[in-house]
């Protein structure tokens, strides 16, 4: 679960801008592992590749809090958001 949360933290900047389309998340080998969908309130909802809800995240200032599918706290990060340009895939090297 921690690995998934860290992967989602990398895409927060792509989804934090507001109501945009979903962002697909990939394994290093290019296989899709899920999606991140921005909500109107600024939160992000995460789904696995089968469409099951994994949880949500909310960002306030430099702090992002993660919640599991039941709404229980699952972790948090502190610091400036990662600048994700939508073309990157986790684990890929040029």
Helices and strands as residue ranges (DSSP letters): H 2-9, H 12-15, E 23-26, E 32-38, E 44-48, E 53-60, E 63-68, E 73-78
